[in-house]
Amino acid sequence: MNLQNSHFWTTHLYHCDHVKYLNCRIFSPASPVKAPSTDAIDIDVCSDILVKNCYLEVNDDSVVLKGGKGPWADTAPENGANERILVEDCVYGFCHGCLTCGSESVHNKNILLRRIKVGSGSNLLWLKMRPDTPQHYEYITLENIEGNITNFININPWTQFYDLKDRKDIPLSYADHVTMKNCKCECETYFNVEPNKAQYELSDFTFENLDIQAKNDGFKADAVENMKIINVNVVIEA
């Protein structure tokens, strides 16, 4: 299947289960004319999704996990979790995020991205942390990945269309049990993670068997509670 030159999100699964994308080519241009907001695959309150042997090149995020936004998004019946999402044996051209959680997402669990080759991309793993939405990203694994990327991992506050409505406090969010292993990548920045304990807590990350060439390290030891580093080689380019 060939899906090309979408005017907005290319495909959007909502409240679906047991869906397969097999041998698909999804493309929209980043130049010379940009095709904005052309996410390749938006997965929104879904379970048991397989993306396999696909080529993804879009001028936004490639595989995106959605599920709702807002101060009480976790209690609204139309919102919910994504679980058991498998992306494997795919090739990425340009994209903003290879695997992105958010910006409209309340709960993602048991997510696996493996055996991926990236030609050019802005973020390998991107966790968009909304200060107006309670979020929980857990048990996310990326393994056996090669390629060129701007940020190996990117975790920062995301304030696009920020609106707490009449809620007085900032809902606390969490990201935990994130594993990145067996990767060989060239990056601009290895670790683009901003600690913000007033908004979100990061814990139980494991980086293992990584071979990284980067212009900037960016590693912050205090960004993640219980951070395990096993056989990680980061070479900073002169």
Helices and strands as residue ranges (DSSP letters): E 2-4, E 11-14, E 17-22, E 25-27, E 41-44, E 47-52, E 55-57, E 61-66, G 73-75, E 81-88, E 91-92, E 97-101, E 107-118, E 123-129, E 136-157, E 173-193, E 200-216, E 225-236
